[in-house]
Amino acid sequence: MLALYRPSEEEHRALLAQIAPLPLRGRAWPRWIAVIAWIIMALIAVRLAMVLQLSPDRALPMAVVASIVVCFAALVWMSVHMWTSVTEISDWGIRQSWITRREVPWAEIQSTKFIPLFASKKLVCFVQKGRPVIFQAGTPELQAAFARISLVYRKRT
C-alpha cells in the first residue's frame, strides 16, 4: 500500500537530474543561526562567570552551580554541531552529520514534507519503518533541492 505513494523510477531519475551535480553538500544550519548560537553562548558564559564570582554569603549552592555548568556544556556541544553539521544529497539518499548521524536511502522514503521555517528549512522524510527523519538545509541550493524532493515525493492519494 505504501509503495503507491512513491514516485516512479523515471520521476526519481528526473529529480536527481534537476538536483545535479550530485553529491550536493552544504551547511545543515544557516551560518547566521550558528553565529547567533555562539553569541548566546558567550553571553551565558559571561553571566556564569559573574555568578561564580559572587561573595560566599550570596553564592548559589554547589549543586545548582554544577547543574548550570552541565547545561552550559550541553549547549556548547549543540552549538558546535550546529556550526559543523553538513547535509548531503547523493545517489544513495540523504545524509546529515548531527549529534547522531541522520541518513535515509531513497528506497526507504515513502513521502516527504518541506517545512520552510524562517530560521531553518527542513525536509521531513517519512520512511517505511520507524519514525520520520528530519533534515536541515542551511544553503539556498539545499533548500531548493528539498523543495524539489518534496514535490516529487509528496503523498499521493
N, C-alpha and C positions, 0 to 999 in steps of 0.2 A: 504494500500500500504506500509506504513512504517513498519508494522509487518513482512513483508517479509525479512527485514534486520536483525531482531532479531535472536539470536541463539535458538535452540530447548531447551526444558527443560532438556534433557539429557546432552547437551553441557554445559548448565549453571551449572548443578549439578557437572559435571566433573571439571569445572573451580573452583567452591568453594572447591572441594576436593583437588585440586592442591594447592590452596592458604592456606588451613587449617594449623594450627588450627585457627578458627575464634572466636572472632574478632581479626583482625590483626591491631595493633595500632603502630604508630610511629610518629616521628617529621615530620612536614609538610615541613620544610626547613632544609637543611643540617646545622649542627652545625657551620661549618666554615663560612657559609654565614651569619648566625646570629652574629657570633663574629665580622666579618668584618663590619657589620652594626653598632655594638656598638663602634667599633674603630672609624668609621667615625663620629658617634655622639659625641664622646669625642673630636675629632679634631675640629668639628664645635663649640662645647661648649667653647673650649679654644679660638678660633678665635672670637666668640661672646663676650666673656669676655674682650678680648683685644679691640674690637670695642667700648664696653660700657665704657671703661676707657679713651677714647680719651679726649683731652682737649676741653673745650666748644667751642673754635673757629674752631675746626676740627670735632666736633661731627656731627653725622647724624641727620636729622630731626626725631622727635619723631614718626611720622607716619611710617617712614622706619624701625626704630628700633622695633616698635610694630609688624609690618608685619613679620620681620625676626624672632622675638620671637615666633609668632604664627606658622610660618612654621617649626621652630625647634621643637616646641611641637608636631606638627603633625608627624614629622619624628621620634621622640622618641616613640610616640604612635604606629606607624607602626613597629618599632624595637622591642617593647615589644611583639606585636602579632607574629612577625617572630620567636621570642625566645620561645613563649609558645604554638604556634599553633600545633595541633595534627590532623593527618589524620587517619581515622578508616574505615576498610573494614569489613562488617559484613554480616550475612544472610539477613538483611534488605536491605542493599545497601552501599553507600559510604557517609561518613560524614567528614567534616573538620571544626575545630574551626578556625575562622579567624576574621577579623574586624566585618563581618557579618557571620553568620553560613551558610556554604555551605553543602548541602545534596541532594542526589538523590537516590530514591529507584530503585532496579533492574528493576522493572516493567516499569519504565519510560524511561530507557536507550534504545535508538534506535541504536546507533552506537557510537564508541569511536575512539579517535586518541591519540596515545602515542607520546609525544614530548620530546625526550631526549636531552635537552639543557645541556651545560657544567655545569652551576651553579645550575640548577634545572630541575628535571624530572617532567613532567606534564602529566596528563590524561585529555583530553577534552571529556566530555560526552555530546553527542547530545541527547536531550530529545524530548518527543512528542510535548510539547508546550513550548514556550519561548526560551530564549537564552541558549546556551551551558553552562555547568557548568565545571569549571576548578579546578582540584585538584592538589596539590603539593605533591611530595614524597621526604622526606629527608633521608630515610634509605634504604639500599640495599634491604631489604625484601619488602618494599612498592614498590620500583622501579621494582622489579621482578614481583610483583603482578600486577602492572599497565601494564607491557608488556604483561602478560598473558591475562588480561582483554581485552586489545586492540586486541589481536589476535582472541579472541572468539567473540567479539562484533564489529569486523571490518565491514565496509559497504559491503554488498554482492550485486552483480548485477545479 
